[in-house]
Amino acid sequence: MSSTRTIKAIGIKSQGELDVIEELELSAPTPRDDQVVIKVEYAGVNFIDTYERAGVYKVTAFPKILGKEAAGTVISLPTSRAVTEDNEYQLRNLAIGDRVVTIDDGLFAEEIAVPWSKVVKLPDNVTTKVAAASALQGQTAMTFATEAYDIQKDDIILVYSAAGGVGINLTQIAASRGATVIATVSSEVKTEVARANGAKHVINTSEQNVVDEVLKITNREGVHAVFDGVGKDTFEDNFKIIRRKGTFVSLGNASGVPPLFQPLRLGEKNIKLVRPRLFGYITTPEEIRTYQNKYDALLGSGVVKPVIYKEYPFTAEGVKQSQIDITSRGTIGKLILKVA
């Protein structure tokens, strides 16, 4: 039997320009027996929201609710015996009223029903605001800095776009492990942000040449690993600045898709090239819980701290403005929606 209560959500009924974003009145979620229902307090804004709205990513069913990360309080728990007796579910120790975080699809809504495996309880010292501002980008940085390349003490690491959400997290995590971080940014204001978050050296790409500066800083030895979300514009340069047996982590294509290249080039310095996806690292319920708990421990201790650039109202206009701002490339850190 369907719920008669209604909730507000924000999404699209077709793909296109900003004006397709609208407020939707939906029935309150009627969960499956393996789902948790969350009353959302905050939700994070990400580039993927703009891709789904604009048609860069194909959407097959409308209306499409936007949003990939959210935090709030539990208002309903799974009823399936198979779930409640599952060891991994029991390890989460979820209860009504718990503050939780989730990464899923269609989360710009006042209430959401999500699979229990994607719901993780927050520690007392992490707020829902901070959790929603860091779930996707924090998990991306945490998994990439552990599995794509396991950053170690005394490593020299190059982080591109270090004033962005993933870049800030990577810089903070690398610095906390005792690595030396070389950061690239595009303005003087962002230079200060990168330094404040742990970068020892900062390259302003509007004024300096990345290859020249990295080779100067490393006495021409190069870096142990590059974390590059720029893509096409920086791809070739990375082969010049990664040291022998170094690692090239390609994590995005902000400037376009990199050109095709011959794999034999990697053998010139025995470089490893990795093109990871977050959801390839957090696939199982155990992986989701383990990485979220590890990241939350860093949040709670202050080792990592999301930089929240702006908070928007939970309205169609608020979401439109967030998409204008995030695509302007002028933001620093994270954009969030205050849902409740």
N, C-alpha and C positions, 0 to 999 in steps of 0.2 A: 504494500500500500504506500503510495507516494505521500511525502510530507506536504502539508498545506501551508507551512511557513515559507516565507520568501527571504532571500538574501540578495545583497548587491554584489555584482561582479563587474569586472572591466575586461572587455575583449573586443572582438571584431566579428562582423558578419560577412565580410569580404576583405580581400587584400587590396592595398593601395596606399594613398597618401595618409597623412596624419588624421584627416577627418573621418576615417573609417573606425577610429577608436571610439567606443561608446560605453555608457553604463548599461548594464543588463540586469533585469530582475529575474532571478531564477528560483526554483524550488530549493528549499534547504536540502542539503545532501542526505540521501537515504543510503547509508553505507552497506557494502557487502560485509559478510561476517568475518572477513580478514582485514578490515580497514579500521583506521583510527580517524575520528573526526576532530578537527582542530579549529578553534576559534582564533582566527588570524589577528595578530596585533601589528606586525610589520612584514613587509615583503621587499625583496631586493629587485632593483632594476638592472637589466643586462642587455648587451648588444643583441642577443638572440631574440629578445622581444621585438626589436626593430626589424630583424630579418623576417620574422613570422608575419608581422604587420605589412611589410612592404612587398612580400612575395619572393624574397631571396630564398627562403625555405618554403617548400610546398606544404600547404595546409589542406587536408582532405575533407574535413568536416567543420561545418559552421553551425551555431556561433562557436568561435574559438576563444577560450579564456586565456589571456596572457599570463606570464609569470612562472618562474622556475624555482624560486626559493622563498621560504616564508618561515616565520616563527610565531608561536602563540601558545594557547593553553588547550589541553586535552578536554573534550566534552563528551566523548564516547569511545569505548574500547572494543576490540574484536570480540565476537561471541563464539567463534569457531573453536571447538575443543582441540582440533588439530593445531590451531595457533596457540591457544593458551597453555598447551602441554609441550610446546616446542621450546627446547633449551635456549635457543637464541632469543626468542621472545621473552622468556623468563629473565634472562640476563639484563634486559632493558628495564624491568621493574616499573612498567608504566602504570599510572593511576590517574583517575579523573582529577583535573586541576593542575597536573604537571605542566611545566613550561618545557616546550619541545621545539625542535627545528626540523625542517624537512626540505629535501630537494626532489621535485617532481614536476609535473606539467599542470598548467591551468590553476595557478595558485593566487592570482589576483582576485580574491573573493573573501567575503566576510567569514565564511565557513568552508572548509575543504575536507574531503574524505580521501585519505591516501593509504596505500598499503602499509601495514605495520612495519615492514622491513625497512622502510624509508624514513621512519620516525625515530629520533634519538632524543632522550631526555637531556636537558641542559643542567650543568652544575649551578649551584646557588650564586656563584660569582660571575656568571655570564648572563646578561640581560637579553630579552627577546630582540631588542633593537640591534644590539651588537651581533647577535646570532644571524639575524636576517641580512645584515650588512656584510656578512663574511662567509656564508655557507658555501656558495659555488666557487668563489674566487679563492677562499681559504683552503677548501678541499683540493682544488686544482693545484695550488702551490704546494700543499703538503704532500700530495701523492707524487707530483712531478719531482719535487726536491728529495724524494725518498726512493722512488722506483725508476723514473726516467734517468735521473742521475742522483746518486746518493751523496749529497753535499757533506763534506767532511771538514774538520778543523784544518786550517792552513791552505785550503783550496783557494784559488783565485777564480771568481765567478763573474761572468758578464751578464747583466740583466738589462734587456732592452725595455723601454717604456716603463721605467721604474717608478713613475708617479701614478700609474694606473692601478686598479684594484689587485690584479694578479701580481704585477711588478712590485707593489708595496709589500705584499705578503711574502713573495720570494726573497726580497731583500731582507726583511725582518727575520725570516727563518734561517737564511744563510748566515747572517751576522750572528744570530744566537748560537749557531754551531761553531763559531770561530773561523768562518771563512772570510776572505777579503772580497768585498763586493765592488765591482766597477759597474756603475749605473749609467744608462743613457736616458736623457730627457730632451724635451724640445724647447724649453724656455728657462729663463733665469729663476722664475718663481718655482718651477718644478725642481730646479737644482736644490733648493733649500729643503723641499719635501723629501727628496731622495736621501740627502744627508741626515735629516732628522730621523729617518727610518733605518739607518744603519749602513748606508753606502760610504765607503772610505774614499772612493774616487767617483766623480760625476762628470760625464761628458755631455755638454750641451750641443746637440747635433745641428742646431741652427748656426753655430759658430765654429765648431770643431769637427775634425775628421776622425771617425771612430777608429779606423785601422791604425792611423798614426798614433793616436793617444793610447790605445791599448798596448801597442808594441813598445811605446815609450815607458808606460807604467810597469810592464812585465819584463823589461830588459830584453825585449824581442823574443821571449820564450812563449808568449801567448797564454791563454787562460785554460784552466782545466775543463770548464764547461761554459757553454753559451745557452741562455734561455731566451729564445727569440720569437716574439709574437708579431713582428713586423712583416716578415715574409719576403716578398719579391725584392724589395729595395735593399735588403741587407743580406740576402742569401749568399751571394758570391763572396762578400767581405768576410763572412764567418770562417771560410776556409783559410783565410790569411791570418786569423787571430786566435784560432784554436791550436793549442800545442800538440805535440806528438802524443798519441793515445788519449786525446781529449774527446769530449762528448758534445755533440750538437743537438740540443733539444729544440725542435721546431714546434711551437705551440700555438701559432696563429698566422693569419694572412691579412693583417690590417692594410697592407699596401698592395695586396694582390697575391695570387698563387705563385710560388717560386717556379722558375723554369725547370724543364726536365734536365737531368744531368746524368753522366755516366757513373755508375757505382764504383768503378775503378778509381775514381778520384779520392774516395775515402782511404784507399790504400797508400796514398802518398805520405800520409802521416798516421795511418792506422786510426782514423777518426771513426767514432760511432755516431750514426745519425738516427735519432729517435723522433717519431711523430706520434706522441701519445694522445689519448682521449681520456678525460676524467672517468667516464663510465666504463672504461676498460679496466680501471683500477678499483672502482667501488661497484662491483657487480653482485657479489653475494651479500646476504644480510650481515655476516660477520665483518666483511670488509667495510661496509657502510658504517657500522657501529664503531669499529676499531679506529678508523681514520677520523671520524667525527669526534670521538672521545679524545684522541691525541691532540687534535687541533683545539678543542675546547679547553684542554689543560693549558695549552700555550696562551689562549685568550685569557683564561682566568688568572694566570700568573703575570700577565702583562708583557710576556715575551713578544707576542704579536698583538697589534691593536689596529683595527680597521680605521681608515681615515674616511669619515662620513662627510661628503662634500655638501650634500643638500637633502632635505626631507620634503616630500611632496604630499599634498592631500590626496585622499583616495577618491578621486573624481576623474572623469574622462579628461578634463582639462589638465589635471595634475599629471596624468600618465602621458598625455601629449607633450607637455613641457619637459618631462623627464627624457622623452625620446629626442626632442630637439637638442637638449643639453648634452646627452651622451654622445650623439652623433657629431656634435660640434668639435669634439676632440679638445675642448677647453677645460674639461672638468678634471679634478684631482681626487682620486679615491672613488668612493662609493656613493651611489644615489639610491635612496630608499623611499618607499611609500608608507605612510602611517595609516594603517587600515582601521584600527580601533584604539 
